[in-house]
Amino acid sequence: MRRYQEPAFRAAYLVLRDAPEAEDAAQDAFVKAWGALHRFSAGSLRPWLLKIVMNESLNRLKSRRRRAAVAERVASSGGSAGSGLDETVISREQAELLRKAVDALKERERTLIYLRFFLTLSEQELAEYFKCAPGTIKSRLSRALARLREAVARDYPGLTLGGVQ
């Protein structure tokens, strides 16, 4: 558990953007992994565990969004929520725009980008995570990055993706 605690928290945080909730999601994922350990087959433990963490985090995110939609309907005030963006720091603004661009992608593309670039899983680990060939990962990643570039060019023209090619 200690070996994978930090990557599990980081994976959950990338999805949830809330440290306490990410800690809870990672902890719940460890409990679920422990209970499912008998189903773990040969291979690397890291992708298997991170898949459980990502699924737990995505479920929590969907639940949070449903609760927010219900609260918004109940309130029906139409007020805008604060973005929490620090307007004075350009790098934070760029990070927020990038997060929004990534969030606009399909769930599988988003997960692939999170795991590859934020959690630095190798192509082999990604292949194990998605249960497909490494070549499939390369093509999926290429398409996901192309869609990300399109979204940035269309919706966030001031944002540069730096070294992401």
N, C-alpha and C positions, 0 to 999 in steps of 0.2 A: 504494500500500500504506500509506504513512504516513497518508494522509487517513482511511482506514477501520480503522486498527489499533486505536484505542481502542474504537470501537463493536463491533468484532469480539470483542475481549477481554471487554468487558462482557456481550455476548450469551452467550458461552461460559461466563463465570463465573456468570451467572444460572442456567444449567442445571446446571453441575458443582459449584459452590460450593467450588472448589479452584483457587487462583491458578496454580500450576505446570501443572496439567492443562488449565486454561482457556487458558493461553499456548500449550501444545502443540496444543490443538484449533484455536485461531485460526490458528496457523502452518500446520497441515495443511490447513485450509480455504483459506488463501491459495494453497497449492501446488495444491490441487484446482481452485480458481477459475482459476488461470493455465493449467492444462491444459485447462480447459473454456471458455476465453475465446472460442474460435471458435464456440461455441454460444450466446453471449450475444447477445440480440436487442435491438432499440431499447428504450429505457426507462432508468430510473434504475439505476445500478450498485449502489447501496446495498442495496435489497431483495434483489436477486439474490445478492449476496455474503453478506448476513446469513442468507439461506436455507441457503446452503452451510455457514456456521458453525453454525447451529442444528442442521442434520442431522448434522454431524460431532459436535457436543456431545451430542445425543440418543443417537447410536450409542455414544459412549463411556460415557454414563450407563447405558444398557442393559447394556453389557458389564461395567461395574463392578458392577451389581446382580447379574448372573449369577455373577460371581466371588464376590461376598459370599454369595450363596445356597449355592454349592458349599462355601465355607469353613465356613459355618454348619452345613451337613449333615455335613461331615467332623468338625468339632469336636463337634457335637451336645451341647454343654454347656448350651444354653438361657440363657446369660448375656446380660445386656442391654448393649447398646452405649451409650457415653456420648453425650449429645446435643450436648455442646460449648456448651450454653447458659449464659450468664453470668447466674446467678440474681439478682444484685444490680442489674442495669441493666434498668429497665422497658422502655425503648425497644427493647433487643435482644430481650427476651422477646416483645414485640409483633411485632417483625420475624420472629422464629422462628415464631410462631403463624400469621402471615400467609403465610409461606413454606409451611408445612404445609398451610394451606387451599388455596393455589394449586396445590401439588403434588398435591392430591386431585382436581383437575379432570382432564378428558380432555386428552390430549396437544395436540390442536389448540387447545383453549381456553386451556391454559397458555401455549402459544407465542404466541397472539394477545395475551394480557395482558402477557407479558414484552415483546414488541415494542412494544406501544402505550404502556404506562405506565413501563416501565423503560428502554427504548431510545428512546422518544418518536418512533416512526415515525408519519408522518401517515396518514390514512385512504387517501390515494392510494398511498402507498408500501406500505401493508398490502395494498391491492388488487393491486398488482403482485406482491408476495411470494406471496399466495395464488392469484393468477391468477383473480380474480373482480372483480365490480363493486364500487365503493365503497359502494353501498347494501347489498350483501351483507355487507360488513365491518361496517357499522353494526348490522345485525341480529345477526350472529354475536357481536359485542362485547357487545351488550345481553344476549344469552342467557348468555354467559360470565360477565358481571358478576352476573347474577341467580343463577346457580349458585354463584358465589363467595359472594354474600351469604347464600344458603341454607346453605352449608357452614359459614360463620362463625357464623351464628345457631344452627345445630344442634350443631357440634362445639367452637366457641370463643366462647361467649356473652360473655366478658369483653373480646373484641377488638372495637375499633371501626375501621371502614374510613375514617374521616375524610372526605376529599373525593371518594372514589370513589363515583360515583352511576350 
